[in-house]
């Protein structure tokens, strides 16, 4: 059936519910280049303002999946499960959860993202490892998963090309923050990627796209509902992004933190990273019936870490994708940011801290920007920690110092110091099944 794009735009402008045929036409014709960006941008804005119901979100996801190739892992002799985070600052758990779960005999085919705006990207972090190739062809991606149980790549042009075009358009038209559009973008890639089950880490707080727990829960619920329509087991954790996760945020500096954790070094410095990693790993284990309870899952995750099996699996993945861990680049320039006052760290505007990382070169203002592999910062004081005037709050890292002044200003503006300690932060707010 043939439609006019203007009629489809008008229907959503009038708050009408789209038919399956309308959505199929819209996505297939836009992917083929027969609907121009300016008409798709109009539809995206109408959908943002007037909403898409759960059925429309499912149909949109389905058509985005159909716009490209798909992968099938059902022939493998072991279950597969993936994990997706909505993004944050210092969020490096994919680099730990992947090897911890794969070391227990479960396939982890992971298609990860790059940094955009204040949030970091798993692919950029991995590409700070010299030689690491995150752009494997789909056949090789499946082959590596079959052999090693773990492979992490970026989105390819073969999978969900409609999403790639739409996301780039959403980024420049102010239509990112629509829950149904976010849902379709996330789930289409995960369905096309062929995972058997999925665990979602939905962030809330000052460093998250979903600022409140209510918005995070709304997104999680829709993602789970759409996943069920594809007969996929999808569960979600609602977690805190009111401060950077772990001690480092950036690219090679986050790889270094992960390596220390995997080598069982300095665990006392990385307790929040490890706690969230175990929560996510246990959820993944339960989703594929590897363990019956989350408590058993956490014990298994701890065993995979402490035994060195997860470290070995991480090294195996890096080697299979061409990387050389021993040559991890070291930041040549660093500078401490000192506290202007004594007291307690009571709050961190994590989005502003992430923007400081962008200034340093660790992130992107535009999708075409090239990131600096050694840029980033260390977090010396977390929310609730006491601080003396003149003590380091942060340490900046980069290949040169020219942007240190602006990054320092942003970090100092991001932090609030009070004379009394704040209430404790809760890392895991809720599980949604």
C-alpha positions as CSV (number, residue, x, y, z in Angstrom):
1,X,0.0,0.0,0.0
2,X,1.3,3.5,-0.9
3,X,1.0,6.4,1.5
4,X,2.0,10.0,1.4
5,X,4.6,10.9,4.1
6,X,2.7,14.1,4.7
7,X,-0.4,12.1,5.6
8,X,1.5,10.0,8.1
9,X,3.0,13.1,9.7
10,X,-0.5,14.7,9.8
11,X,-2.0,11.7,11.5
12,X,0.6,11.8,14.3
13,X,0.2,15.6,14.5
14,X,-3.5,14.9,15.2
15,X,-2.6,12.3,17.8
16,X,-3.9,9.4,15.8
17,X,-2.6,5.9,16.2
18,X,-0.6,4.6,13.3
19,X,-1.5,1.4,11.5
20,X,1.1,-1.3,10.9
21,X,1.1,-0.5,7.2
22,X,1.8,3.2,7.9
23,X,4.9,2.4,10.1
24,X,6.1,-0.2,7.6
25,X,5.9,2.3,4.7
26,X,7.5,5.1,6.7
27,X,10.6,3.0,7.8
28,X,11.1,1.1,4.5
29,X,10.8,4.3,2.4
30,X,13.0,6.3,4.6
31,X,15.7,3.6,4.6
32,X,15.5,3.5,0.8
33,X,16.0,7.3,0.6
34,X,12.5,8.0,-0.7
35,X,11.4,10.0,2.3
36,X,13.8,13.0,2.9
37,X,15.3,13.9,6.3
38,X,13.1,16.9,6.7
39,X,9.9,14.8,6.5
40,X,11.3,12.2,8.9
41,X,12.3,15.0,11.3
42,X,8.7,16.3,11.2
43,X,7.4,12.9,12.1
44,X,9.9,12.4,14.9
45,X,8.9,15.7,16.5
46,X,5.2,14.9,16.2
47,X,5.9,11.5,17.8
48,X,7.9,13.1,20.6
49,X,5.1,15.6,21.3
50,X,2.1,13.4,20.9
51,X,3.5,10.0,21.8
52,X,3.6,6.5,20.5
53,X,1.7,3.8,22.4
54,X,3.3,0.4,23.2
55,X,1.9,-1.2,20.0
56,X,3.4,1.5,17.9
57,X,6.7,1.2,19.7
58,X,6.7,-2.6,19.0
59,X,5.8,-2.1,15.3
60,X,8.5,0.6,14.9
61,X,11.1,-1.7,16.5
62,X,10.0,-4.6,14.2
63,X,10.3,-2.5,11.0
64,X,13.7,-1.1,12.1
65,X,14.9,-4.7,12.6
66,X,13.6,-5.6,9.1
67,X,15.5,-2.7,7.5
68,X,18.8,-4.7,7.7
69,X,20.4,-8.0,8.4
70,X,19.9,-10.1,11.6
71,X,22.1,-12.7,13.4
72,X,20.9,-16.0,14.7
73,X,22.7,-17.6,17.6
74,X,20.1,-20.3,18.3
75,X,22.3,-23.0,16.8
76,X,25.0,-22.5,19.5
77,X,25.3,-25.2,22.2
78,X,25.1,-22.6,25.0
79,X,22.6,-19.8,25.9
80,X,23.3,-16.2,25.0
81,X,22.6,-13.0,27.0
82,X,23.4,-9.3,26.5
83,X,23.5,-6.3,28.7
84,X,22.7,-2.7,27.8
85,X,23.1,0.5,29.7
86,X,21.4,3.8,28.9
87,X,24.8,5.5,29.5
88,X,26.6,7.6,32.1
89,X,29.9,8.8,33.3
90,X,32.5,6.2,34.2
91,X,30.1,3.4,33.4
92,X,32.5,0.6,32.5
93,X,30.5,-2.4,33.6
94,X,30.1,-4.0,30.2
95,X,33.9,-4.5,30.2
96,X,33.6,-6.5,33.4
97,X,30.2,-8.2,33.1
98,X,31.0,-9.5,29.6
99,X,34.0,-11.6,30.7
100,X,32.5,-12.6,34.1
101,X,29.4,-14.0,32.5
102,X,31.3,-15.6,29.5
103,X,33.7,-17.3,31.9
104,X,30.8,-19.1,33.4
105,X,30.0,-20.8,30.0
106,X,27.4,-18.3,28.6
107,X,27.6,-16.6,25.3
108,X,27.7,-12.8,25.4
109,X,27.3,-11.2,21.9
110,X,27.5,-7.5,22.7
111,X,26.9,-4.6,20.3
112,X,28.0,-1.5,22.2
113,X,27.9,2.2,21.5
114,X,30.3,5.1,21.2
115,X,30.3,8.2,23.4
116,X,27.9,11.1,22.5
117,X,27.4,14.2,24.6
118,X,28.4,13.8,28.2
119,X,28.1,10.0,28.2
120,X,31.0,7.6,27.6
121,X,31.1,4.8,25.0
122,X,32.2,1.2,25.5
123,X,33.6,1.0,22.0
124,X,35.7,4.1,22.4
125,X,37.2,2.6,25.6
126,X,38.0,-0.6,23.9
127,X,39.6,1.2,21.0
128,X,42.0,2.9,23.3
129,X,43.7,-0.6,23.4
130,X,46.2,-0.5,20.5
131,X,45.0,-2.7,17.6
132,X,41.6,-3.5,19.0
133,X,39.0,-3.9,16.2
134,X,35.4,-3.2,17.1
135,X,34.3,-3.2,13.5
136,X,34.2,-7.0,12.8
137,X,31.9,-8.3,10.0
138,X,28.8,-10.0,11.2
139,X,30.1,-13.5,10.2
140,X,33.3,-13.0,12.2
141,X,31.3,-11.6,15.1
142,X,29.3,-14.8,15.3
143,X,32.4,-16.9,14.8
144,X,34.2,-15.3,17.8
145,X,31.2,-15.7,20.0
146,X,30.9,-19.4,19.0
147,X,34.6,-19.9,19.8
148,X,35.2,-17.7,22.8
149,X,31.7,-16.9,24.1
150,X,32.5,-13.2,24.2
151,X,32.7,-10.5,21.5
152,X,32.0,-6.7,21.7
153,X,31.6,-4.7,18.5
154,X,30.1,-1.4,17.5
155,X,26.9,-1.1,15.4
156,X,27.5,-2.1,11.8
157,X,25.9,-0.7,8.7
158,X,24.3,-4.0,8.1
159,X,22.2,-4.1,11.2
160,X,19.3,-1.7,11.6
161,X,20.3,0.9,9.0
162,X,17.0,2.7,9.6
163,X,18.0,3.3,13.3
164,X,21.4,4.6,12.3
165,X,19.8,7.2,10.0
166,X,17.1,8.1,12.5
167,X,19.4,8.4,15.5
168,X,21.7,10.8,13.6
169,X,18.6,12.9,12.8
170,X,17.2,12.7,16.3
171,X,20.5,14.0,17.6
172,X,20.3,17.2,15.6
173,X,16.6,17.8,15.8
174,X,16.0,17.7,19.6
175,X,14.1,14.4,19.5
176,X,16.4,12.2,21.5
177,X,14.3,12.2,24.7
178,X,11.3,10.3,23.6
179,X,10.8,7.0,25.5
180,X,9.2,5.1,22.6
181,X,11.9,6.3,20.2
182,X,14.6,5.4,22.7
183,X,12.9,2.0,23.2
184,X,12.8,1.3,19.4
185,X,16.4,2.3,19.0
186,X,17.7,0.1,21.8
187,X,15.5,-3.0,21.2
188,X,15.9,-3.1,17.4
189,X,19.6,-3.4,17.7
190,X,19.4,-6.1,20.4
191,X,16.8,-8.1,18.5
192,X,18.8,-7.9,15.3
193,X,22.0,-8.8,17.2
194,X,20.4,-12.2,18.0
195,X,20.8,-12.2,21.8
196,X,18.7,-14.8,23.7
197,X,18.0,-12.7,26.7
198,X,18.7,-9.1,27.8
199,X,19.5,-7.3,31.0
200,X,19.0,-3.5,31.0
201,X,20.8,-1.0,33.2
202,X,18.5,2.0,33.2
203,X,20.3,5.0,34.8
204,X,18.6,7.8,36.7
205,X,20.0,11.0,38.2
206,X,22.1,14.0,37.2
207,X,24.3,12.1,34.7
208,X,21.5,10.1,33.1
209,X,19.1,10.7,30.1
210,X,16.3,9.7,32.4
211,X,16.6,12.2,35.2
212,X,14.1,10.6,37.6
213,X,13.4,7.1,38.8
214,X,9.8,7.4,37.4
215,X,11.1,8.1,33.9
216,X,13.7,5.4,34.2
217,X,11.0,2.9,35.3
218,X,8.7,4.0,32.4
219,X,11.5,3.3,29.9
220,X,12.3,0.0,31.5
221,X,8.7,-1.2,31.5
222,X,8.3,-0.4,27.8
223,X,11.6,-2.1,26.9
224,X,10.5,-5.2,28.7
225,X,7.1,-5.1,27.1
226,X,8.5,-4.8,23.6
227,X,11.1,-7.5,24.3
228,X,8.3,-9.9,25.3
229,X,6.6,-9.3,21.9
230,X,9.7,-10.7,20.4
231,X,9.7,-13.7,22.8
232,X,12.8,-12.4,24.6
233,X,13.3,-12.5,28.3
234,X,14.2,-8.9,29.2
235,X,14.7,-7.6,32.8
236,X,16.0,-4.3,34.1
237,X,17.9,-2.7,36.9
238,X,17.2,1.0,37.8
239,X,20.6,2.3,39.0
240,X,22.1,5.5,40.3
241,X,24.0,8.0,38.0
242,X,24.1,10.9,40.5
243,X,27.9,10.6,40.5
244,X,30.5,9.0,38.2
245,X,30.8,5.2,38.6
246,X,34.1,4.0,39.9
247,X,37.3,6.1,40.2
248,X,38.0,6.8,36.5
249,X,36.1,8.3,33.6
250,X,37.5,8.4,30.1
251,X,38.9,5.8,27.8
252,X,42.3,4.1,28.5
253,X,42.0,5.2,32.2
254,X,38.7,3.2,32.5
255,X,40.4,0.2,30.8
256,X,43.1,0.4,33.5
257,X,40.5,0.4,36.2
258,X,38.9,-2.7,34.7
259,X,42.2,-4.4,34.4
260,X,43.0,-3.7,38.1
261,X,39.6,-5.2,39.1
262,X,40.1,-8.2,36.8
263,X,43.5,-8.8,38.3
264,X,42.0,-8.5,41.8
265,X,44.0,-5.4,42.6
266,X,42.8,-2.4,44.7
267,X,39.2,-3.7,45.0
268,X,38.6,-1.4,48.0
269,X,38.9,1.6,45.6
270,X,36.4,0.3,43.2
271,X,33.6,-1.0,45.4
272,X,30.7,0.7,43.5
273,X,31.9,-0.6,40.2
274,X,32.3,-4.1,41.5
275,X,28.9,-4.1,43.4
276,X,27.0,-3.0,40.2
277,X,28.9,-5.5,38.1
278,X,27.9,-8.3,40.4
279,X,24.2,-7.2,40.4
280,X,24.2,-7.2,36.6
281,X,26.0,-10.5,36.3
282,X,23.7,-12.2,38.7
283,X,20.7,-10.9,36.7
284,X,22.2,-12.3,33.5
285,X,22.9,-15.7,35.1
286,X,19.3,-15.9,36.4
287,X,17.9,-14.9,33.0
288,X,19.5,-17.9,31.3
289,X,18.9,-20.3,34.3
290,X,22.7,-20.5,35.1
291,X,21.8,-19.9,38.7
292,X,18.4,-20.0,40.5
293,X,18.9,-16.9,42.7
294,X,20.6,-13.6,42.6
295,X,22.6,-14.6,45.7
296,X,23.9,-17.6,43.9
297,X,24.6,-15.5,40.9
298,X,26.7,-13.0,42.9
299,X,28.7,-15.9,44.4
300,X,29.4,-17.3,40.9
301,X,30.4,-13.8,39.7
302,X,32.8,-13.4,42.6
303,X,34.3,-16.8,41.9
304,X,34.8,-15.9,38.2
305,X,36.6,-12.7,39.2
306,X,38.7,-14.0,42.1
307,X,39.8,-17.2,40.3
308,X,41.2,-15.2,37.4
309,X,38.8,-16.8,34.9
310,X,37.2,-13.4,34.0
311,X,40.6,-11.8,33.5
312,X,41.6,-14.7,31.2
313,X,38.4,-14.3,29.2
314,X,38.9,-10.5,28.8
315,X,42.4,-11.1,27.5
316,X,41.1,-13.8,25.1
317,X,38.5,-11.3,23.7
318,X,41.1,-8.5,23.3
319,X,43.5,-10.9,21.5
320,X,40.7,-12.3,19.2
321,X,39.9,-8.7,18.2
322,X,43.5,-7.7,17.5
323,X,44.3,-5.8,20.7
324,X,47.5,-5.5,22.7
325,X,46.8,-4.8,26.4
326,X,50.5,-4.5,27.3
327,X,50.7,-1.4,25.1
328,X,47.8,0.4,26.7
329,X,48.6,4.2,26.3
330,X,49.5,6.2,29.4
331,X,48.3,9.8,29.7
332,X,51.4,12.1,29.3
333,X,49.8,15.1,31.0
334,X,48.0,15.3,34.3
335,X,46.9,17.9,36.8
336,X,45.1,17.8,40.2
337,X,41.9,19.8,40.8
338,X,42.1,20.9,44.5
339,X,39.2,21.5,46.8
340,X,38.3,25.1,47.5
341,X,36.8,24.3,50.9
342,X,36.7,21.8,53.7
343,X,33.6,19.7,54.5
344,X,31.8,16.9,52.8
345,X,31.1,16.2,49.1
346,X,27.3,16.4,49.1
347,X,26.4,16.3,45.4
348,X,28.0,16.0,42.0
349,X,26.3,17.3,38.8
350,X,27.4,14.3,36.8
351,X,26.3,15.6,33.4
352,X,28.6,18.6,34.0
353,X,31.4,16.3,35.0
354,X,30.9,14.3,31.8
355,X,31.0,17.6,29.8
356,X,34.4,18.3,31.4
357,X,35.5,14.9,30.0
358,X,34.3,16.1,26.5
359,X,36.4,19.2,26.9
360,X,39.4,17.0,27.7
361,X,38.8,15.1,24.5
362,X,37.4,11.9,26.0
363,X,34.0,12.3,24.5
364,X,32.2,13.8,21.5
365,X,30.2,17.0,20.9
366,X,29.2,15.6,17.4
367,X,29.1,12.0,16.2
368,X,31.9,12.8,13.7
369,X,34.4,13.9,16.4
370,X,37.5,11.8,17.1
371,X,38.1,10.9,20.8
372,X,41.4,11.1,22.6
373,X,42.3,7.6,23.9
374,X,44.2,8.9,27.0
375,X,41.8,11.7,28.0
376,X,39.8,11.4,31.2
377,X,39.8,12.1,34.9
378,X,40.2,10.3,38.3
379,X,37.6,10.8,41.0
380,X,39.3,11.1,44.4
381,X,36.2,11.9,46.5
382,X,32.8,10.4,46.1
383,X,29.5,11.7,47.5
384,X,29.6,11.5,51.3
385,X,33.4,11.6,51.6
386,X,35.0,14.2,53.8
387,X,37.4,16.7,52.1
388,X,40.0,19.2,53.4
389,X,40.7,22.4,51.6
390,X,43.6,21.9,49.2
391,X,43.1,18.1,48.9
392,X,42.6,16.7,45.4
393,X,39.0,16.3,44.2
394,X,39.9,15.2,40.7
395,X,43.0,14.5,38.5
396,X,42.8,15.5,34.9
397,X,44.5,13.4,32.1
398,X,45.1,14.2,28.5
399,X,47.9,14.3,25.8
400,X,48.2,18.1,26.3
401,X,47.2,20.7,28.9
402,X,45.5,23.3,26.8
403,X,41.9,22.3,27.8
404,X,42.7,21.7,31.5
405,X,41.6,25.2,32.6
406,X,38.0,24.8,31.2
407,X,37.7,21.2,32.4
408,X,38.8,22.2,35.9
409,X,36.2,25.0,36.0
410,X,33.4,22.7,34.9
411,X,34.4,20.1,37.5
412,X,34.5,22.6,40.3
413,X,31.1,23.9,39.2
414,X,29.8,20.3,39.3
415,X,30.6,19.6,42.9
416,X,28.8,20.8,46.0
417,X,30.6,20.8,49.4
418,X,28.7,21.2,52.6
419,X,29.6,21.3,56.3
420,X,27.4,18.3,57.1
421,X,27.4,14.9,55.3
422,X,24.5,14.1,52.9
423,X,22.2,11.1,53.1
424,X,23.9,8.0,51.6
425,X,23.3,7.3,47.9
426,X,21.7,4.0,46.9
427,X,23.4,2.3,43.9
428,X,20.6,-0.1,42.9
429,X,17.1,1.4,43.2
430,X,14.9,-1.3,41.8
431,X,14.8,-4.5,39.8
432,X,12.0,-4.7,37.2
433,X,11.0,-8.1,35.8
